[in-house]
């Protein structure tokens, strides 16, 4: 039986209550997350602009702006974006991470935070058994300007999916539109665990 895929972030009540999580249960995760982000940002001292993909209610987008970065956010959930705007976030727009509406070199930094964890949930909703799921990203830098020049992404799923599921995943990957700001388009590889 196939279950319908529901985006819980498209729910207005979820969006209205989401920011309150940072004052309660989400506070414990927010502090170390920001500490790690500060360390990573320290490696990019020349950066002045940042795009936050999957910005949600703009919690981190506002924080990046407080740190002095010219920041923009994007997300697919209109209720979450409406809440981000209501809370005074920097410019946030409705868009898909696979079709970025920006020219090359539009941002010095691009972050994707708190989005990959929903991949496993999407697999479960589509009856794809996932005991272990990993996303591995490798990249090379270009020196002038210093930025990511090429990227390879490998998604690993264990246990090995059935042949039918493999074909569905490969079909989705082949038809995904990738518009990006990299010097060379990303190479996406789907690897299945060997038994």
N, C-alpha and C positions, 0 to 999 in steps of 0.2 A: 504494500500500500504506500503510495507516494503522499507525503505531507506537503502542504503548501508552505512556501517560504515567505515568512513575514518579517519585515524590517521593523523591529520594535522601536527604533529611533524615529520612525515616521509617525508615531503616536504623540499627540499634543501633550497629554498628561506626563508621558515619560520625559519629554523635552522640558516641561515646566519644572519638574522635580529633580532633574539631573544635576544641576549646579549645587543643590543642597548636599549631595553626596560628598563633596569636597570639604564640608564642614562636619561630617559624621564619619561613616565607614571608609570613605575614600581618602581621608586626610592621611592615614597611615601610609598609603601608597604614593600620595602626592609629594610628600617631602623627599623621599629618596629618588623619585623620578626627576624632580627638579634639580637635585644635587648632581645626578648623573648628567643631565642636560647641560648644566653649568660647566661641568668638566669637558664635555664634548664641544661646547661653544668656545671654550678657551683655546681650542685647537684651530679655530677659524677666526682669528682676531681681525682679519681684513673684511669679514662679512658685514654687510650693512642691511641686507634684505633677506626675508625668510618667507617661504610659503608653507603653511601648515595644512597638509592634506588630511581630510577627516577631522576638521576642526571642531565639530559638534557645537556645543554652546559657547565656544571661544575661550574656555578657561585658560588653556596654555597659550592661545593666540594673544590674549591680553597680557599674559605674563612675559612673553617674548617682546612685546612692544614696550613694557615697563623696563626691560633690560636694554632698550635703546635700538632695537632692530625695527626697520620698516617692515611691517608684517601684514600679510594677507592670509585669509583662510578659505578653504573650500570644503564642501560636504554635499552629500546627496540628499540629506534629510531636510526638507523645508521647515518643519517645526523646530528642529535644532538650530537652524540658521536664524530663524525669527527670534529665538531666545538669545542667540549670540548678539544680534543687533540690539535687542532690548537692553542687554547688559552692557552695551557700549564697547563692543569688540571692534578691532580694526576692520577694514573692509573684508567681508566674507561673502562668498558667492556660491551659487548652486552649480555644481559641476561634478563630473566623474573623474576619478584619479587616472582612468585609462584614456582619457581624452582631455588633457590639460589645455585650457583656453589661453595659453600664453606663448609668446615668442621665445625662441632660444635665448638663453642667458638673461631671462627676466628676473631671476632670483639668484642670490649667492648661495643660499641654503634651502633645502627642501626637507621637511620632516614628515614622517608618517608614524604617528604615535597612537597607541590604543586602537588599532584597526586590524592588525593581523590576527589577534586572538579570536576574531569573529569568523575566520576561515574554518576552523574546526567545527564551530556551530553550524555553519552552512553545509559542511560535509555531512554532519549528522542529520540535518533536515532533508538531505537528498539521499539518505540511506547509504552513504559511503562510510564504511567502517574505518575508524581512525583510532588506533591505539597510540600511534606516534606520528606526529606531523611536524615537519620542519621546513622552514624557508631559509635557504642559504643564499646570501648575496655576495658576489665578488665584483670588485670594480677596479678600474685603473684611473689615475688622475692625469689631466693635461696640465702642463706647467703654466701656460700663459693664455688666458687667465686660469688661475688654479681652481679647478673644479673637476667633477666626475666626467670622464671622457667616454667611458664605455662601462656597461654593467651586464652581468650575467646573473640570472635568478634561477635557482633550482628548487623545486618543491618536491619533498620526499614524503611519501605516505607508506606507513606500515600498519597492518600487514598488507601484503600485495593485494590490490583490488582485483576484482574479477575482470575478465577481458571486456565485458560490456561496459563496466565503469571506466576502464582505461580508455576505451574508444570515446566515451562521452567527454571525459576530461581533455583528451587530446583535441577533440572537435571544438570545445570551448576555447582552448588555447590557440588553435589555428585561426579562429575567427575573431579573436580579441583585437581591437584597434589600439595601437600604441602610438600616441602622439606625445612627444617628450621634448625636453630642452637639452638633451645630451648631444655631444659632438657626433656620436655614432648611435644609431638606434639600439635599444637593448636586445640581447639575445636571451630568450626565455626557453628554458629546458625543463621538461617534466620528467623526473626520474622515478621509477618505481623500485621499491626495495626488492632485492633478490632473495628468493626463498632458500 
